[in-house]
Amino acid sequence: MLHRGRALRAGYVEAVAVAGPYRRRGLASAVMAELEQIIRGGYDLGVLSASDAGAALYLSRGWTLWQGRSAALTPTGAVATPEEDGSLFVLPVTVDLDPAVELICGWRDGDLW
């Protein structure tokens, strides 16, 4: 991730899901506890993009809804990703994040966030 012109080591979490019949049993919380331990042990921050259904889990675990704009560093430069605004969550570990400044993810094929 890039923030305020600084490259940050980010533990990016994606594809956390629990099948319907097994929800509300603490499974996602157990997975997140392990992931958060890894993030806190070696990254500047954690980042994830959540569905509306998953947002409450992350908020309850101390993740913060990113209030600022988002962008992706593409082969042609930074490109705004407004479709992600309002669904990104961050878990700061070693950095103070300023939501007035864009949070920029690195390039990869497929979904950027």
N, C-alpha and C positions, 0 to 999 in steps of 0.2 A: 504494500500500500504506500501511497505517497500522500503526505499531509504537510502543509506549510513548507513545501519544497524538500522535505526530508523523507528518505526511504525508510519505511518501517517494516520490521519483520512481523508478519501477521499469521496467526493461526486461523485459517478460514474453515468454517464448519459448514457442511452442506449435506443434504439428503438424510437428515434425522427424521425418521418416521416410525410409527408404531401402527400395526394393523388394528382396525376398528375394535375387534373383540378384546384386545389386550390393552387398550388405552385406560388411563387413570389408575394404573397399577404401579407407577413409579419407574417404569422402564426407561422412558426418555430422560427422566431426571438422573437416573443412574448412569446412562451413557454420557449425558452432559457433564456430570461430576468428573468423570474420567477425562473427558476432553478439556475441561477447564483447568484441571491439574496440569495437563500437558502444556496448555497455552500459558499458564502462569509460570511454568518452569522454563520456558525458552522463547517466548515471543513478546513483542512490544504491546500487542493488543490481539484480541480475538474479534472476528467479524463474521457475520452471517446475514443471510437474507431469509426472512421468515414469511410464511403465509399468515393470514389473519388468524387462522386456527391455532397456529403455533406461537403467536406473539406472547400470550400470557405466560407460557412456560419460561421463555427467555427473560421476560420482565421479572418474574418471581425469583429468578436465579441471579439477579443483579446486572443483567445486560441492559444497556441503555439504547432506546430508539434514537438513531442518528437523525438529528434535526436539520443538518446541513444538506447541501447538494452532493450528488455523487457523479463520478465520471470514470471513464476507463482510458488507460493509456494504450491507444491502438497504434498500429504501424504508421498511421498518418498523424499522430498526436493525440492529445487529450480530447475526448468526446463526451459530452454530457450524457448521463444515463437517467433521465427523469423518470422513466418507468420503474426504477428501483427506489426512488425517493419515497420515504414513508414506510419502507419495509426492511431497511438495514438496521442491524443492531450491532453495537460495539461493546467490548469488554476491555477497557483500558487496563494495562498492566504496568508499563513503565513510562507512559506518555500522558501528557495533558492534551486533550483534543479540543480544538476550537471549531464548533459547528458552523461558524461563519465562513470557514475555509472548506473547500471541497475535499472530499475523501476520494482518492483516485486508486482504483484497482489496476493491477497489471493485466496485460493482454494474455489471452488463451483462446483456443478454438472453442466454440460452443458458447454456453451461457457465461458471460463475464462475471456476473455476481453469483 
